[in-house]
Amino acid sequence: MAKMVRKQVYIDARQERSLKRRARSLGVPEAELIRRGIDALDQGAATTDRDPTQWRAARAFILRHRRPLATGATRTWRRDELYEERLHARPR
């Protein structure tokens, strides 16, 4: 077993109830669930930190570029422009 390091964390009452309930149902210590949660973060399994402003930006982008064309109309944008806009908007 790997060497353990003691940590003290603060969680709110809802998190405590959830942690206790989940640990009891799985038959594992609460600390094991916390360790599993950290491992899940390292593996990219946690997806709880969704940014609503990013969703609004993506939705605006989609709506801006999917307008139906009138009969005989031509597009005012090129495919390359869509990729350029996306690449410049993405944080690096």
ROLONU-542350 format. One record per residue: residue number from 1; x, y, z of N, C-alpha, C in turn. Coordinates in steps of 0.2 Angstrom, whole numbers. Example, Ala and Ser with C-alpha at 12.3 -4.5 7.8 and 13.67 -1.06 7.14 Angstrom:
// ROLONU-542350
{1, {66, -28, 39}, {62, -22, 39}, {66, -16, 39}}
{2, {64, -11, 35}, {68, -5, 36}, {64, 0, 39}}
END
This chain:
// ROLONU-542350
{1, {4, -6, 0}, {0, 0, 0}, {4, 6, 0}}
{2, {3, 11, -4}, {6, 17, -4}, {6, 21, 2}}
{3, {11, 25, 4}, {11, 29, 10}, {6, 34, 10}}
{4, {2, 35, 15}, {-4, 39, 15}, {-2, 46, 18}}
{5, {-5, 51, 16}, {-3, 58, 19}, {-10, 60, 22}}
{6, {-10, 63, 28}, {-16, 65, 31}, {-18, 72, 29}}
{7, {-24, 73, 27}, {-27, 79, 25}, {-33, 81, 28}}
{8, {-34, 87, 30}, {-41, 89, 33}, {-44, 94, 28}}
{9, {-51, 92, 27}, {-54, 96, 22}, {-61, 98, 25}}
{10, {-64, 103, 22}, {-70, 106, 24}, {-75, 104, 19}}
{11, {-81, 101, 20}, {-86, 100, 15}, {-93, 103, 19}}
{12, {-98, 104, 14}, {-104, 107, 17}, {-108, 101, 19}}
{13, {-114, 103, 23}, {-118, 97, 26}, {-121, 93, 20}}
{14, {-123, 95, 15}, {-125, 91, 9}, {-120, 86, 7}}
{15, {-114, 89, 6}, {-109, 84, 4}, {-107, 79, 9}}
{16, {-108, 81, 16}, {-106, 76, 21}, {-112, 70, 21}}
{17, {-118, 72, 20}, {-123, 67, 20}, {-122, 63, 14}}
{18, {-121, 65, 8}, {-120, 61, 2}, {-114, 57, 3}}
{19, {-108, 59, 6}, {-102, 55, 7}, {-104, 49, 12}}
{20, {-107, 51, 17}, {-109, 45, 22}, {-113, 40, 19}}
{21, {-119, 43, 15}, {-123, 38, 12}, {-120, 34, 7}}
{22, {-116, 37, 3}, {-112, 33, -3}, {-107, 28, 0}}
{23, {-104, 30, 5}, {-99, 25, 9}, {-102, 20, 12}}
{24, {-108, 21, 15}, {-112, 16, 18}, {-114, 11, 13}}
{25, {-117, 13, 8}, {-120, 9, 3}, {-114, 5, -1}}
{26, {-108, 7, -2}, {-103, 4, -5}, {-99, -1, 0}}
{27, {-100, 1, 6}, {-96, -3, 11}, {-89, -1, 12}}
{28, {-87, 5, 10}, {-80, 8, 10}, {-80, 14, 15}}
{29, {-74, 15, 17}, {-73, 21, 22}, {-74, 28, 17}}
{30, {-76, 33, 21}, {-77, 39, 17}, {-70, 42, 14}}
{31, {-65, 40, 17}, {-58, 43, 14}, {-57, 39, 8}}
{32, {-59, 33, 7}, {-58, 29, 1}, {-62, 33, -5}}
{33, {-68, 35, -3}, {-72, 38, -9}, {-69, 45, -11}}
{34, {-66, 48, -6}, {-62, 55, -7}, {-56, 53, -12}}
{35, {-53, 48, -10}, {-47, 46, -14}, {-49, 44, -21}}
{36, {-55, 40, -22}, {-58, 38, -29}, {-60, 45, -33}}
{37, {-62, 50, -29}, {-64, 56, -32}, {-58, 59, -35}}
{38, {-53, 59, -32}, {-47, 63, -34}, {-44, 59, -40}}
{39, {-44, 52, -39}, {-42, 48, -45}, {-46, 49, -51}}
{40, {-52, 50, -50}, {-57, 51, -56}, {-55, 58, -59}}
{41, {-53, 63, -55}, {-51, 69, -58}, {-45, 69, -62}}
{42, {-40, 65, -60}, {-34, 64, -64}, {-35, 60, -70}}
{43, {-40, 56, -70}, {-42, 52, -76}, {-47, 56, -81}}
{44, {-49, 62, -79}, {-53, 65, -83}, {-61, 63, -83}}
{45, {-62, 59, -78}, {-69, 57, -78}, {-74, 62, -75}}
{46, {-72, 67, -71}, {-76, 72, -68}, {-78, 77, -73}}
{47, {-84, 78, -74}, {-87, 83, -79}, {-92, 88, -76}}
{48, {-91, 89, -69}, {-95, 93, -66}, {-94, 101, -67}}
{49, {-88, 103, -69}, {-87, 110, -69}, {-88, 113, -76}}
{50, {-94, 113, -78}, {-96, 115, -85}, {-98, 123, -84}}
{51, {-95, 127, -88}, {-95, 134, -88}, {-101, 136, -92}}
{52, {-107, 139, -89}, {-112, 141, -93}, {-111, 147, -98}}
{53, {-106, 151, -97}, {-104, 156, -102}, {-101, 153, -108}}
{54, {-97, 147, -107}, {-95, 144, -113}, {-101, 141, -117}}
{55, {-106, 138, -114}, {-111, 135, -117}, {-115, 141, -121}}
{56, {-116, 147, -118}, {-119, 152, -122}, {-115, 154, -128}}
{57, {-109, 155, -127}, {-105, 157, -133}, {-105, 152, -138}}
{58, {-105, 145, -137}, {-106, 140, -142}, {-112, 140, -145}}
{59, {-118, 141, -141}, {-124, 142, -144}, {-125, 148, -149}}
{60, {-122, 153, -147}, {-122, 159, -151}, {-119, 158, -158}}
{61, {-113, 155, -157}, {-109, 153, -163}, {-113, 149, -168}}
{62, {-117, 144, -165}, {-121, 139, -169}, {-127, 143, -172}}
{63, {-130, 147, -169}, {-136, 151, -171}, {-134, 156, -177}}
{64, {-128, 159, -176}, {-125, 164, -180}, {-124, 161, -187}}
{65, {-122, 154, -187}, {-120, 151, -193}, {-124, 146, -196}}
{66, {-130, 145, -193}, {-135, 141, -196}, {-141, 144, -199}}
{67, {-141, 150, -200}, {-147, 153, -203}, {-149, 150, -210}}
{68, {-155, 149, -211}, {-157, 146, -218}, {-156, 152, -223}}
{69, {-153, 150, -229}, {-152, 154, -234}, {-159, 156, -238}}
{70, {-160, 162, -240}, {-165, 163, -245}, {-164, 160, -251}}
{71, {-169, 159, -255}, {-169, 156, -262}, {-164, 161, -266}}
{72, {-159, 158, -269}, {-154, 161, -273}, {-149, 165, -269}}
{73, {-149, 165, -263}, {-144, 168, -259}, {-138, 164, -259}}
{74, {-132, 167, -257}, {-126, 164, -256}, {-123, 165, -249}}
{75, {-119, 161, -247}, {-116, 162, -240}, {-112, 168, -240}}
{76, {-111, 171, -234}, {-107, 177, -233}, {-101, 175, -230}}
{77, {-100, 168, -228}, {-94, 166, -225}, {-91, 160, -228}}
{78, {-85, 159, -226}, {-81, 153, -229}, {-80, 148, -223}}
{79, {-79, 142, -225}, {-78, 137, -220}, {-72, 138, -216}}
{80, {-66, 141, -219}, {-60, 142, -216}, {-61, 148, -210}}
{81, {-66, 152, -212}, {-67, 158, -207}, {-70, 155, -200}}
{82, {-74, 150, -201}, {-77, 146, -195}, {-72, 143, -191}}
{83, {-67, 140, -194}, {-62, 137, -190}, {-57, 142, -187}}
{84, {-56, 148, -191}, {-52, 153, -188}, {-55, 156, -182}}
{85, {-61, 157, -182}, {-65, 160, -177}, {-65, 156, -171}}
{86, {-65, 149, -172}, {-65, 144, -166}, {-58, 144, -163}}
{87, {-53, 144, -167}, {-46, 143, -165}, {-44, 149, -161}}
{88, {-47, 155, -163}, {-45, 161, -159}, {-49, 162, -153}}
{89, {-55, 159, -152}, {-59, 159, -146}, {-56, 155, -141}}
{90, {-53, 149, -143}, {-51, 144, -138}, {-45, 146, -134}}
{91, {-45, 146, -127}, {-39, 147, -123}, {-34, 142, -124}}
{92, {-28, 144, -124}, {-22, 140, -125}, {-19, 138, -119}}
END
